[in-house]
Amino acid sequence: MKKVFGYLIAFLGLLVLASNSAIARSQFEFLGGIDKLVLLIPGLVLVCLGVVILIVLGGGSSRGGKVKHVSEEVPIYKGEGKKRRIVGYKAE
């Protein structure tokens, strides 16, 4: 749910940044009276805040990532030098 919140905030920031364009200003007359910097700064802040929420608070995905083991495992190798390969693991 936190990721959805981050995406929504970032999307809202992108909308604010898009409203700063010349096309949007010509379509919506009320944007013509607003200074460009007044729209630019909040838009950038919202996009950055959304990305921070996605990265920090969103956490990792439920798929992938490292597997957590109860005890540390050490690989058992077979062969010498570049030709060695892992044949199993043993617990320390």
C-alpha positions as semicolon CSV with decimal commas, in nm:
position;residue;x (nm);y (nm);z (nm)
1;M;0,000;0,000;0,000
2;K;0,292;0,234;0,067
3;K;0,414;0,190;-0,290
4;V;0,077;0,299;-0,429
5;F;0,094;0,611;-0,213
6;G;0,444;0,686;-0,347
7;Y;0,330;0,638;-0,707
8;L;0,032;0,869;-0,652
9;I;0,245;1,146;-0,505
10;A;0,502;1,115;-0,786
11;F;0,224;1,118;-1,048
12;L;0,070;1,427;-0,886
13;G;0,410;1,595;-0,902
14;L;0,439;1,509;-1,270
15;L;0,095;1,660;-1,331
16;V;0,201;1,981;-1,157
17;L;0,517;1,990;-1,369
18;A;0,314;1,927;-1,685
19;S;0,080;2,214;-1,596
20;N;0,385;2,439;-1,618
21;S;0,419;2,379;-1,995
22;A;0,322;2,632;-2,261
23;I;0,047;2,405;-2,397
24;A;-0,121;2,371;-2,059
25;R;-0,090;2,746;-1,997
26;S;-0,261;2,819;-2,329
27;Q;-0,544;2,570;-2,262
28;F;-0,614;2,676;-1,903
29;E;-0,624;3,052;-1,862
30;F;-0,598;3,050;-1,482
31;L;-0,243;2,906;-1,512
32;G;-0,131;3,214;-1,704
33;G;-0,145;3,430;-1,393
34;I;0,066;3,191;-1,185
35;D;0,443;3,231;-1,194
36;K;0,630;2,936;-1,348
37;L;0,856;2,899;-1,046
38;V;0,553;2,865;-0,817
39;L;0,453;2,551;-1,009
40;L;0,802;2,418;-1,073
41;I;0,924;2,394;-0,712
42;P;0,621;2,210;-0,565
43;G;0,616;1,978;-0,866
44;L;0,978;1,881;-0,816
45;V;0,926;1,838;-0,442
46;L;0,628;1,608;-0,499
47;V;0,815;1,395;-0,753
48;C;1,117;1,362;-0,521
49;L;0,895;1,283;-0,224
50;G;0,714;1,014;-0,421
51;V;1,042;0,854;-0,524
52;V;1,172;0,863;-0,167
53;I;0,853;0,696;-0,045
54;L;0,892;0,427;-0,311
55;I;1,254;0,357;-0,224
56;V;1,265;0,396;0,153
57;L;0,921;0,320;0,285
58;G;0,808;0,086;0,007
59;G;1,062;-0,177;0,101
60;G;1,167;-0,460;-0,126
61;S;0,944;-0,665;-0,344
62;S;0,799;-0,991;-0,220
63;R;0,978;-1,173;-0,503
64;G;1,350;-1,208;-0,544
65;G;1,614;-1,086;-0,308
66;K;1,845;-1,285;-0,086
67;V;1,730;-1,596;0,090
68;K;1,773;-1,574;0,465
69;H;1,916;-1,888;0,623
70;V;1,908;-1,990;0,985
71;S;2,280;-2,061;0,985
72;E;2,554;-1,934;0,757
73;E;2,637;-2,176;0,476
74;V;2,978;-2,224;0,320
75;P;3,013;-2,358;-0,036
76;I;3,192;-2,689;-0,104
77;Y;3,404;-2,670;-0,418
78;K;3,524;-2,946;-0,651
79;G;3,818;-2,888;-0,886
80;E;4,109;-2,645;-0,899
81;G;4,149;-2,283;-1,012
82;K;3,907;-2,156;-1,274
83;K;3,761;-2,503;-1,328
84;R;3,627;-2,539;-0,977
85;R;3,253;-2,548;-0,923
86;I;3,022;-2,555;-0,627
87;V;2,894;-2,905;-0,549
88;G;2,716;-2,834;-0,222
89;Y;2,698;-2,630;0,095
90;K;2,775;-2,703;0,457
91;A;2,656;-2,517;0,763
92;E;2,912;-2,349;0,985
